[in-house]
Amino acid sequence: MPPADQLGVADEPPSGSELTAYDEAHVVTYWRMLDAAAEGADWREVSRIVLCIDPAREPDRARQAYDSHLARARWIANTGYRQLLRSGWPK
C-alpha cells in the first residue's frame, strides 16, 4: 500500500453510510489513526505523519482532516467493517 501522501488524502473522507473506493484505499490510514488515538497521540503529530498535512502551515485544514478521518475510522471500525469484509477486502 502506498503511503498516504501518494494516495492523496482528502481534506475530508466520505461521510455516508456506504463504504467507498476512498475508504478501501485508505483502510491502513484509518487503522493507523485508530492506533494513534488509542495511544493518546497528539493530533498534530498524527496529522503530520499519517495524513501528511503540516499542522504548523495549515492548522485548520490539518485539524479538520484529522477529526473527519478519525470519525470515519471509528465508523468503519464499528459498522463499516462489515461492508469491507463483504466486498472481499483485501483484494
C-alpha positions as CSV (number, residue, x, y, z in Angstrom):
1,M,0.0,0.0,0.0
2,P,1.5,3.4,-1.0
3,P,2.0,6.0,1.8
4,A,-0.9,8.4,2.4
5,D,0.8,11.3,0.6
6,Q,0.9,9.2,-2.6
7,L,-2.8,8.2,-2.2
8,G,-3.9,11.8,-2.0
9,V,-5.6,12.1,1.4
10,A,-8.7,14.3,1.0
11,D,-9.4,17.1,3.4
12,E,-12.5,15.1,4.4
13,P,-13.3,11.4,3.8
14,P,-16.7,10.3,2.6
15,S,-19.4,10.6,5.3
16,G,-22.2,8.4,4.0
17,S,-23.3,5.0,5.3
18,E,-21.8,3.2,2.4
19,L,-18.2,2.1,2.0
20,T,-16.4,3.9,-0.9
21,A,-13.3,3.3,-3.0
22,Y,-11.7,6.1,-1.0
23,D,-12.4,4.1,2.2
24,E,-10.9,0.9,0.8
25,A,-7.8,2.7,-0.4
26,H,-7.3,4.4,3.0
27,V,-8.1,1.5,5.4
28,V,-4.4,1.5,6.6
29,T,-4.6,5.2,7.2
30,Y,-7.8,4.7,9.3
31,W,-6.2,1.9,11.3
32,R,-3.1,4.0,11.9
33,M,-5.3,6.8,13.2
34,L,-7.2,4.5,15.5
35,D,-4.0,3.1,16.9
36,A,-2.6,6.6,17.4
37,A,-5.8,7.8,19.2
38,A,-5.8,4.7,21.4
39,E,-2.2,5.6,22.4
40,G,-3.2,9.2,23.1
41,A,-1.0,10.7,20.3
42,D,-1.2,14.4,19.7
43,W,-3.5,15.2,16.8
44,R,-0.8,17.4,15.2
45,E,1.7,14.6,15.1
46,V,-0.9,12.2,13.6
47,S,-1.9,14.8,11.0
48,R,1.7,15.3,10.0
49,I,2.8,11.7,10.0
50,V,-0.3,9.8,8.9
51,L,-2.2,12.3,6.8
52,C,0.9,14.1,5.5
53,I,-0.6,17.6,6.4
54,D,1.6,20.0,8.2
55,P,-0.4,21.5,11.1
56,A,2.2,24.3,11.5
57,R,1.5,25.5,7.9
58,E,-2.2,24.6,7.7
59,P,-3.6,24.3,11.2
60,D,-7.3,24.5,10.2
61,R,-7.0,22.0,7.3
62,A,-4.9,19.7,9.4
63,R,-7.4,19.7,12.3
64,Q,-10.4,19.2,10.0
65,A,-8.7,16.3,8.2
66,Y,-7.7,14.7,11.5
67,D,-11.2,15.0,13.0
68,S,-13.1,13.8,9.9
69,H,-10.7,10.9,9.2
70,L,-10.8,9.7,12.8
71,A,-14.6,9.9,12.8
72,R,-14.7,7.8,9.6
73,A,-12.1,5.4,11.0
74,R,-14.4,4.9,14.1
75,W,-17.4,4.4,11.9
76,I,-15.6,1.7,9.8
77,A,-14.3,0.0,13.0
78,N,-17.8,-0.1,14.5
79,T,-20.1,-0.5,11.5
80,G,-18.4,-0.2,8.1
81,Y,-16.1,-3.2,8.5
82,R,-19.0,-5.5,7.7
83,Q,-19.2,-3.9,4.2
84,L,-15.4,-4.1,3.9
85,L,-15.4,-7.8,4.6
86,R,-18.4,-8.5,2.3
87,S,-16.5,-6.7,-0.5
88,G,-13.7,-9.2,-0.2
89,W,-11.2,-6.8,1.2
90,P,-8.2,-7.0,1.0
91,K,-8.2,-7.7,-2.8
